[in-house]
Structure formats: C-alpha cells, structure tokens
Amino acid sequence: MSAKAYVALVTCFNDDETINFEATRAQVRRQVEAGNNIMCAGTNGDFTALTFEEKVHLTEHVVDEVAGRASVIVNAGMPATFETIKLAKAFDRIGVDGIAVITPFFIACTQDGLIRHFSTVADAVKTPVYLYDIPARTQNHIEPETARVLAAHGNIAGIKDSGGAQQTLEAYLGVARSVPDFAVYSGPDHLVLWSLQNGAAGCISGLGNALPQVLSAMIQAYNRGDIDEAERQQAIYTAFRTDLYALGFAPAMVKRALYLQDPSVGASRQPALLPDPEQDARIRDILVRYGILTAA
C-alpha cells in the first residue's frame, strides 16, 4: 500500500476571529492539488480555540471541498470522553475517512483510563479511529504497550505520533509490525522518510501547510522507489523546519509562514501569539531563502 501524506490543515480566521470558511476551503484545494490529504481540527488547526459547532461546520466544509479527491481525518479529542463521543458521532454522520482522538488534556489519565477512553469512543462510531499522541501539549502519553492493547480493538485503525522522540515512534512501529492493519502516522517533520522506511503508513504534518509541494514530492518519490529524490526532499523539509521552528512555537510559526504567503488565512484566535513585525521579517527571510517568496 502506498504511503500517504496528510497535512494538519490550518483554520483560517477573519479579522474579528470568526472562521473564514472560504479561505479554509482555498487551503484545502491547495493541498489536494499538491497531492496531499487533509487532517482538520488538529493542533495546527487551532482546535482548542473552536467551539463544538464550529468543528462540525468546519469538517462539513472540508469534506465538501475535498469531494472525494483525497482522504479526510478530523480530530474529535476533548478532555472528557462524553464530549469526545458527541463530536465523533457528529463526524461519523458527516462521512470522514478517519477520526483522530487526541489524548485528554488537563485531566491526568492512567494508562487504564486511556484504554477505557479510546475504546469507548471507538465503540460509539463506525468510522475508523486513530489514536493521537502529543504529550507535550496534553501531558498524557500513550505508552507503546497501551497502543498494543488498543490496536486489538476492531475499530482502532492506527496512531498519530507527535511526541517527537524517535524511540517512541520506533516502539509504535513495532506494534504495527505485530498487529495487522494497525497504521502508524508520523508527526515529527524531520522523521517522515525515516518513518516510512521503517514501516509507517504515512505522515500527518503541520509543516506541509507552508511547503505542500515538498511534502508531496517526498512521499511520491518514496512510493515510486526513488529514495535519492525522497532524501533530497526530506533534507529541504528538515532544514526549513529547523530554521522556522527556531523562531518560536511551531504551529504559530507555520501559521505565520503561511500568512506571509497568503494573508487570507488570518491570525489565530487569542490568546495565541500576536504577530510581531521583527519576527515576520525573519520568517520572510526564511521563505525567500527557500524560494517560496521573492525578495522585496
């Protein structure tokens, strides 16, 4: 099976912080035309700043815009199992291809608690569920053995690893090798090619918002067996990531890098980082250096 690239799509906002659905749909078209699939309402999509109803409407717009040309995964994860199930059922009715469930945040969970949480959500919907591990943001980590237990559930199809540690990603890949049809999607942008070469089904990348063609070219080169080209594209991706993320909180930097290419994406809802002219100038320099923007 060919590897897939998903972009953790940004949510576009108007100046009054309402969602700009048309600008978001334009970003969907941009990614699909580049050859990428879509994950919406994830970390890069400002999901914690969206209301329940907005997440549902956003997903409806994304699915409608994709129109079957790509796969759509949407994040339903919330601190409480109750609300996560309500969201997951709403996404189930819309007809997405997968429902990601980020680990509960604020509420400290045991591994048994995580097993109950994910299993209960997966029991409640028909759409395949994907575990979503990002402990730096949620303070709850899915241990590899917990992932192994959950992989046996008939409606848990895989995991998105955004922990950033190669050791954990390797452990999840070990689960995938021992459990048929359990897919691992890598989150760390510098490990995309490494993860594919070690059995990952694909990646879910926030950086792809800013570099959709590079991400797509890497995946396509890998799928056709051109590892030299895949390595070349990964080197560009990694270098851009290193330069951009050195400036601040990664999702905020990605959103700003995209804004400088297309101001219609807007800023993020407060209390996100406010735009800074000096930082914008440094981001613009990076975009010029990588040939994304032309020098003024």
N, C-alpha and C positions, 0 to 999 in steps of 0.2 A: 504494500500500500504506500502511495506517495505521501511524503511529509507535507504538512500544511502550516502556513503562516497565518496567524491571527494578529490583528492589530487591536490593542486595547484602546478603542476609539475615544477621543476627547468629546466632551459635551460642550457645545457652543452656547454662549450666553450673549444676550443683548446688553446694552449699557445699564438697563435697570435690573439686571441679573435674572430676568426671565429667560427661559430656554429659547434659543434661536433654532427652531426645528429645521428651517430651510438651509441654514448654514451647516447644521449637523448632517443633513441629507447630502449636501455637497461633499462633505468629508467622506461619507460612505461611498459615494460614486468614485471619488479619487482613489480610495483604497481598492475597491473592486476592480476598477480599470487597471490598476497596477498589478492585479493578480492575487491580492490578499483577501483573507476572510475577516470577519468582524467579531470582536467581543465588545459589548456595550455595558454601561453602568458598572464598570470596573474602577480600579484605583485612579487610572488616568482619566476616567470619565466623571470624576467628582461625585461618585455615587453617594458618599456620606452627606453631601450637601443637597441631595434631591429628595423630594417628598415621594411617598408611595405612588401617588397618582402620576407624578412626573416620570417615574421609572417605567410605569406601564405605557404611558403615551410615547415616551422616547423609544421604547422597544417596538411599539407598533410602527412608528415612523421608519426605524432602521429596517425592520423586516419587509415593510412595503417597498422601501427604496432598493433593497437587495434584490427583491423579486426572483428569488431562486438562483441567482447568479453566483452566490457564494454561501458559505455557512455562517450562521449567527449563533453565538453563545452569549448569554446575558447573566450577569451576577445577581443572585437573589439574596445573598447573605446579609443577615442582620443579627444584632446581639441575641434576640430571643428566637427560639425555634418557632414559636407561634407566628410571628410576623414573617419569618423566612418562608414558612409554608404558604402563607397567604400570597406572598409575592410569586413564589414558584408556581402556584396554581394559576395565577394570572398569566404568567409567561407560557405556561403549558397550553392555555387556551389560545394564545396568540399564534403559537406554532413555531417556536425557535428550534434550533438543532441541538442545543445543549443548554443546561442550566448550571452555571458555576455557583458554588456556595462558599463564600469566604468564611474562615473560622470566625466564631463570635468574637466581638471586640468589647472591651470594658469588663465583661463578665469573665472572670477567671474560670477555666474549664479543666477538669481532669481528662485523661485520655478516654476513660469510660464515658464521660459526659459528651465528648466529641463523637464517639461511636453512636451514642443514642441520638444526638442531634442530627448527624448526617443521615443515619439510617431512617429516622422518622421523616425527614424531608424527602428522601428518595422513595419511601413508601407511598408518599402522597401524590406523586406525579408520574406521568408516563414518559415524559422527556428524559433522556439520559442526564444524570447528574455528574458534575465534575467537582471534586474537592479543590479548594483554593487555599494554599498555604502561604501566608505572608506575615510571619511572626513579628517582624519589626514594627508593623502597623497595628496588629491585633493583640500581641502579647500571648497568643495561643498558637502552639505549634503542633502540627500533625506528625507524630512520631512515625517512622517508617513501618514499625510493627502495627500501628493503628491503621495506617494506609493499607497494609496487607489484609487486616481483618475486614475493612470496609470494601476492599476490592472483590471480596466474595459476594457482596450484595448484588443481586441481579440487575439493579438499575443504577449502580455507580460505575461510570464508564472510564474514569481516569482522574488525574490530578494535575493542577497547575501549580508548579513550584516557583514561588517568587521569593524564596528565602535568601538567595544569593550565594549559598555555600555549595561548592561542587560536591562535597562529601554527602550532603543530604540529597542532592539531585541524583547522585550515583546510587544511593540507597533506594530511592523511589524507582529508579530504572531497574534495580534488582527485583523489586516487587513485580514490575511489569513483565520481566522475563519469566517469572514463575507463575503468574496468573494470566491466563489467556484473555485477550480483549480488554486489558486494563492499559489505558494510554497515559503516557507522561508528556506534558507540555511544559517546556522550559520557559521561565520568565526572565532570568538574567541575560541581558542582551549580548554579553561577551562570551556566553557559553552556547549560543544557538547551534553552531556547527558541531561542536564537541558533543552536545546532547544528541543530535541526530545520528552521529557516528556511533553512539553508544546505545541506540535503541529508542530514542524519543520519537513520538508520533509527529511532533512539530513544536512550534513555539507560540507564545502569546506575548507580544512585545509592545511596550508603550513607546519606545523609541521610533517604531515604524510610523508613527504619526508624522514625524519630521523627515524620515528617509524611506518612504514606501517602496521606491524602486530598488533601492539597495537590498532591503529585506527580501523582496520578491525574487530578485536576481540570485541571491544566495540560496534560497530554497529551490528555485528552479534548476540551478546548476547542480545542486546536490541530487535532485531527483533524476537528472539525466546522467549522473555519474561523473560529472566534470568537477572533481574535487579541487583542482588547482584554481578554477574560477570561483568556486564556493569559498575557498580560503581567502582569495583576494577580496571578495565582497565582505567577508567576516572581518578582515583586517580594517576595512574602511569603517564598518559599523562599530567595531570596538574602539577605534581611535576617536571617532565622533562622540561616542558615549563618554569616553574618558575626558575629553575636552569640555563637553557640555555639562556633565554631572559634577565637574569640579566647581561649578559656579553656584550650586545650591541644591535644594530639594528636587529630586529627579522629575516627578510629574509636573511640578511648576516650571522647570526649565524646558521640558518638552512642549508644554502648552505655549510658553513664550516664544520658543523657536518656531513653532507653527504660526503663532500670531504675526511674527515678523514676515512670514511668507504670505499670510492671508489674514488680515485684521478682522474678517468677519467671524472668526472663531471666538473673539472677545476674551475678556479676562475670566478668572474663576470667581465663584461666589466668596464673599467674605466669611470668615476671617483669613482667607488664603493670602499668600504674599502679594503685596501691591507691586505693580510694575515699577521698575527702577531705571531711570534713563541711563545711568552708568552701566548697569548690568545688561540692559538691552543693547548697548553699544558693543559690549564684549560678546554677546550672543550673535549679534550681526556679523562681527568679525569672523566668528567660527563658521557661520553659514557661507560667508564669502570665501573663506579658505577652502571649504569643501565644494565650492562651485554651485551651491544651492541658490545663493543670491549673487547679483553682480555688485561690484564696488560702486558706491555712490559717486 
